Amino acid sequence: MSPARQRSLAAMTATDCPVVLVTAENLHDYIAADEIHPAYPYLNLAHRADYLRCHFMLRHGGGYADLKPVGASWRAAFDRLEGDAELWAVGYPEIGPRGVANLYQSSRVLGTGALAQARAWLEWKQLRRNHRRLIGLCAFVFRPDTPLARSWWAELNHRLDRLLPALQANPARSPRERPGELVDGSPSRYPVPWTHLLGDIFHPLVARHHRHVDRSLPAPGFTDYL
């Protein structure tokens, strides 16, 4: 872990909540080995985190945060969830149109047909226009087993089912590998677009269920965290 990541982890005491760092050593305290999708070992580390945060929000609920600077209490977010049965999640407002997951770019990387790409472009533009309904991807608090999390989990696993053969043939070789980037001197054939397993699923679902989502969580810092 880099010094910046270590500082971000130490700063999470500001949330006023117990903090657990999930690692390979303690992962199975929270999810059984036979429950993990068979595609998981072939994913890059960023996409593994995308997979696990969904599982945690579905099965356990509670708070999730990337290792980015966090400087404010999260207790009010938990209080809101406890006080409103119709509230499923509390997050920070998405930073703006540029923060919206680019479904269209993912569709192009996957090589989908022209009609599918056109639909992805239209959905992406609609999400950008309605970005104020969205919450960001890097930190949130969830009630466990909500319709939002169930839909998220179902779509995530459906995508991994489809990707499994390609992942087995072309597993990730670097922690943040992206299709086409140079790895060991040759273009990567890793088949998973960067936002395909998180933002491409999460943002459309949050937009659909925005009345059950609160946007009052303090945002983490987005500089000096690598």
C-alpha positions as CSV (number, residue, x, y, z in Angstrom):
1,M,0.0,0.0,0.0
2,S,1.4,3.4,-1.0
3,P,2.0,6.1,1.7
4,A,-1.0,8.0,0.2
5,R,-3.2,5.0,0.6
6,Q,-2.0,4.5,4.1
7,R,-2.8,8.1,5.0
8,S,-6.3,7.6,3.5
9,L,-6.9,4.5,5.6
10,A,-5.7,6.3,8.8
11,A,-8.0,9.2,8.0
12,M,-11.1,7.0,8.0
13,T,-11.3,7.4,11.8
14,A,-13.0,10.7,10.9
15,T,-16.1,8.7,9.9
16,D,-16.8,8.0,13.6
17,C,-17.5,4.4,12.6
18,P,-15.5,1.1,13.1
19,V,-13.2,0.6,10.1
20,V,-12.3,-2.8,8.6
21,L,-9.8,-3.1,5.8
22,V,-10.8,-6.1,3.7
23,T,-7.8,-8.1,2.4
24,A,-7.2,-11.5,1.0
25,E,-6.5,-12.7,4.5
26,N,-9.9,-11.7,6.0
27,L,-12.1,-11.8,2.9
28,H,-13.6,-15.2,3.7
29,D,-14.8,-13.9,7.1
30,Y,-17.4,-12.1,5.0
31,I,-18.0,-14.2,1.9
32,A,-17.6,-18.0,1.5
33,A,-15.1,-19.2,-1.1
34,D,-17.8,-21.2,-2.9
35,E,-20.0,-18.0,-3.2
36,I,-17.5,-16.0,-5.1
37,H,-18.0,-16.0,-8.9
38,P,-15.6,-18.2,-10.8
39,A,-14.5,-15.2,-12.9
40,Y,-13.2,-13.4,-9.8
41,P,-9.6,-14.8,-9.8
42,Y,-9.1,-13.5,-13.4
43,L,-10.2,-9.9,-12.7
44,N,-7.8,-7.1,-12.2
45,L,-7.7,-5.8,-8.6
46,A,-9.9,-2.8,-9.3
47,H,-12.6,-5.0,-10.8
48,R,-12.4,-7.4,-7.8
49,A,-13.1,-4.4,-5.6
50,D,-16.1,-3.5,-7.9
51,Y,-17.4,-7.1,-7.3
52,L,-16.8,-7.1,-3.6
53,R,-18.4,-3.8,-2.8
54,C,-21.6,-5.0,-4.4
55,H,-21.6,-8.2,-2.4
56,F,-21.0,-6.3,0.9
57,M,-23.8,-3.9,0.2
58,L,-26.2,-6.7,-0.6
59,R,-25.4,-9.2,2.1
60,H,-24.1,-6.9,4.9
61,G,-25.0,-3.3,4.2
62,G,-23.1,-0.7,6.1
63,G,-20.5,1.7,4.7
64,Y,-18.1,1.2,1.9
65,A,-15.2,3.5,1.0
66,D,-12.3,3.4,-1.5
67,L,-9.0,4.3,-0.1
68,K,-9.4,8.0,-0.7
69,P,-9.2,10.8,1.8
70,V,-12.3,10.9,4.1
71,G,-12.6,13.9,6.4
72,A,-16.1,13.9,8.0
73,S,-18.4,11.8,10.1
74,W,-20.7,9.3,8.5
75,R,-23.0,8.9,11.6
76,A,-25.7,11.1,10.1
77,A,-25.9,8.8,7.1
78,F,-26.5,5.8,9.3
79,D,-29.1,7.7,11.3
80,R,-31.0,8.6,8.1
81,L,-31.1,4.9,7.1
82,E,-32.3,3.9,10.5
83,G,-34.9,6.6,10.6
84,D,-36.5,6.0,7.1
85,A,-37.5,2.5,6.0
86,E,-38.0,3.8,2.4
87,L,-34.4,4.9,2.2
88,W,-32.0,2.3,0.7
89,A,-28.7,4.1,0.4
90,V,-26.9,7.3,1.3
91,G,-24.1,8.6,-0.9
92,Y,-22.3,11.7,-2.0
93,P,-23.6,13.6,-5.1
94,E,-21.9,12.5,-8.3
95,I,-19.3,15.2,-9.2
96,G,-21.1,16.2,-12.5
97,P,-21.7,14.9,-16.0
98,R,-18.0,13.9,-16.4
99,G,-18.4,11.6,-13.4
100,V,-21.1,9.5,-15.1
101,A,-19.9,6.0,-16.2
102,N,-19.4,6.0,-20.0
103,L,-21.7,3.1,-21.1
104,Y,-21.1,4.0,-24.7
105,Q,-17.3,3.6,-24.4
106,S,-17.8,0.2,-22.8
107,S,-20.1,-0.8,-25.5
108,R,-17.5,0.1,-28.1
109,V,-14.7,-1.8,-26.3
110,L,-16.9,-4.9,-26.1
111,G,-17.6,-4.7,-29.8
112,T,-21.4,-4.8,-29.5
113,G,-23.5,-4.2,-32.6
114,A,-24.4,-0.7,-33.9
115,L,-27.9,-0.8,-32.3
116,A,-26.6,-1.7,-28.9
117,Q,-24.0,1.0,-29.2
118,A,-26.7,3.6,-30.1
119,R,-28.7,2.6,-27.1
120,A,-25.7,2.8,-24.8
121,W,-24.9,6.3,-26.2
122,L,-28.5,7.5,-25.6
123,E,-28.6,6.1,-22.1
124,W,-25.2,7.7,-21.3
125,K,-26.4,11.1,-22.5
126,Q,-29.6,10.7,-20.5
127,L,-27.6,9.9,-17.3
128,R,-25.3,12.9,-17.9
129,R,-28.3,15.2,-18.1
130,N,-29.7,13.7,-14.9
131,H,-26.4,13.4,-13.0
132,R,-28.0,15.2,-10.0
133,R,-30.0,12.1,-9.3
134,L,-26.9,10.0,-9.0
135,I,-24.5,9.2,-6.2
136,G,-20.8,8.6,-6.6
137,L,-19.1,5.2,-6.7
138,C,-16.3,5.7,-4.2
139,A,-18.2,5.8,-0.9
140,F,-21.7,5.1,0.3
141,V,-23.8,3.5,3.0
142,F,-26.5,0.9,2.2
143,R,-29.3,-0.9,4.0
144,P,-28.7,-4.6,3.4
145,D,-30.7,-6.6,0.8
146,T,-32.5,-3.8,-0.9
147,P,-34.1,-4.0,-4.4
148,L,-31.3,-1.8,-5.6
149,A,-28.5,-4.0,-4.4
150,R,-30.3,-7.2,-5.6
151,S,-30.6,-5.8,-9.1
152,W,-27.0,-4.7,-9.0
153,W,-25.8,-8.1,-7.9
154,A,-27.9,-10.0,-10.5
155,E,-26.6,-7.8,-13.4
156,L,-23.0,-8.0,-12.2
157,N,-23.1,-11.8,-12.1
158,H,-24.8,-12.0,-15.4
159,R,-22.0,-9.9,-17.0
160,L,-19.4,-12.1,-15.3
161,D,-21.1,-15.2,-16.7
162,R,-20.7,-13.8,-20.2
163,L,-17.1,-12.7,-19.6
164,L,-15.8,-15.9,-18.0
165,P,-14.5,-17.7,-21.1
166,A,-12.7,-14.5,-22.3
167,L,-11.3,-13.9,-18.8
168,Q,-10.0,-17.4,-18.6
169,A,-8.2,-16.9,-21.9
170,N,-6.9,-13.5,-21.0
171,P,-6.7,-12.9,-17.2
172,A,-5.5,-9.6,-15.8
173,R,-1.8,-9.2,-15.5
174,S,-1.7,-5.8,-13.7
175,P,-3.8,-4.3,-10.9
176,R,-5.5,-1.7,-13.0
177,E,-5.3,-3.3,-16.5
178,R,-7.5,-2.0,-19.2
179,P,-8.2,-3.5,-22.7
180,G,-5.7,-2.4,-25.2
181,E,-3.1,-0.9,-22.9
182,L,0.5,-2.0,-23.1
183,V,1.3,-4.8,-20.6
184,D,4.7,-6.4,-20.9
185,G,5.2,-4.7,-24.2
186,S,2.0,-5.9,-25.9
187,P,-1.6,-4.6,-26.0
188,S,-3.7,-6.2,-23.3
189,R,-6.4,-8.6,-24.4
190,Y,-8.1,-8.3,-21.0
191,P,-11.8,-8.2,-21.9
192,V,-13.4,-6.0,-19.3
193,P,-14.0,-2.3,-20.0
194,W,-13.0,-0.1,-17.0
195,T,-16.6,0.9,-15.9
196,H,-18.4,-2.3,-17.1
197,L,-18.7,-4.0,-13.7
198,L,-19.5,-1.0,-11.6
199,G,-20.6,2.4,-12.9
200,D,-22.3,1.0,-16.1
201,I,-24.6,-1.0,-13.7
202,F,-24.7,1.2,-10.7
203,H,-25.5,4.6,-12.3
204,P,-28.6,3.4,-14.3
205,L,-30.0,1.6,-11.2
206,V,-29.5,4.6,-8.9
207,A,-31.2,6.8,-11.5
208,R,-34.1,4.4,-11.6
209,H,-34.4,4.2,-7.8
210,H,-33.4,7.8,-7.0
211,R,-36.3,8.4,-4.7
212,H,-34.9,5.8,-2.4
213,V,-31.4,7.3,-2.4
214,D,-30.1,10.2,-0.2
215,R,-27.2,12.4,-1.4
216,S,-25.9,13.9,1.8
217,L,-22.8,11.8,2.5
218,P,-19.6,13.9,2.6
219,A,-17.6,13.3,-0.5
220,P,-14.1,11.8,-0.2
221,G,-11.1,13.6,-1.7
222,F,-10.2,12.9,-5.3
223,T,-6.6,14.1,-5.3
224,D,-3.4,12.8,-3.7
225,Y,-4.7,9.3,-3.1
226,L,-2.5,7.0,-5.2
